[in-house]
Amino acid sequence: MNIESLWWIWVVIGVAFLLIELCTTTFFASWMALAAIVPTILSFVYPNLSIELQILFWVVAVIICSGLWVWFSKRDTPHHSFDNEIVGQIGILATACDDQQNGVILLQKPIQGMSQWSCISNSYIPADTRVIVTEKINPTLLRVDFQKKQTI
């Protein structure tokens, strides 16, 4: 029995990677299992294909499958930025602020693990006022304004 003609070894390898995938959440092992189809077909069609070439075809197939996975998974992902996440957040001013003096806003929902941020406003806003974030000026400073009351 010649090792090069044992195409079913690649089937076993593919099934083993699928079983490994059941224990992980990365989907990488599933692409390795899918790539094992290439040497399976090649070794079935060409039984005298050397084991080195089979492994080479499998490695190339893994690289191609992984590249396609990254390309397809990133293509439909919307670009989510921190600016979009923080604008519109509601908080309470811990210290008063205006266009000259920085205040401190305590956000109801922490953003990037922080619920306390430096802020400024176009007009004077006293402490303990409910405000809304209108703009991110720089990585540590936000612009706030009075929260508009909603009418029912």
C-alpha positions, 0 to 999 in steps of 0.5 A, spaced: 500 500 500 503 506 497 502 512 502 501 517 496 495 513 493 491 514 500 487 519 498 482 518 504 488 521 509 486 528 506 478 526 508 480 524 515 485 530 516 479 535 513 474 531 518 479 532 524 479 540 522 472 540 522 472 537 529 477 542 531 472 547 529 467 545 533 471 547 539 473 554 537 470 560 534 475 563 529 472 559 523 480 558 521 480 550 522 474 550 517 478 553 512 483 548 513 478 543 512 475 546 506 482 546 503 483 539 504 479 537 499 484 540 494 489 534 495 484 529 496 481 530 489 488 531 486 491 524 490 484 521 488 485 523 480 493 522 480 495 516 485 502 517 484 502 524 486 508 525 491 506 527 499 510 533 498 506 536 492 500 534 496 502 538 502 504 544 498 497 544 494 494 543 501 498 549 504 496 553 497 489 552 498 489 554 506 492 561 504 487 562 498 481 560 503 484 564 508 485 570 504 478 569 501 475 569 508 478 575 510 476 579 504 469 577 504 468 578 512 471 585 512 468 587 505 461 587 508 463 590 515 460 597 516 466 602 518 464 604 525 468 609 528 468 612 535 466 619 533 459 616 531 458 612 538 459 618 542 455 623 539 448 623 541 450 620 548 447 623 554 450 625 561 450 629 567 455 635 568 459 634 574 462 641 573 460 647 569 463 648 563 463 654 557 467 655 551 473 658 556 472 653 561 472 645 561 467 641 565 466 634 566 461 630 563 459 623 566 456 619 561 450 614 562 453 609 558 461 608 558 464 609 551 471 606 551 471 604 558 470 611 560 464 614 563 467 621 565 470 625 560 472 633 559 467 637 555 466 644 553 460 648 551 458 654 546 454 657 552 455 657 560 452 650 562 451 649 570 453 643 574 448 638 575 445 639 568 443 634 563 447 634 557 448 631 550 454 630 546 454 634 540 461 633 537 468 630 539 473 635 538 479 631 540 481 624 543 479 627 550 475 633 549 467 633 547 463 638 546 456 638 549 449 642 549 443 642 553 439 636 552 432 638 548 426 636 552 422 631 548 414 633 547 410 627 547 
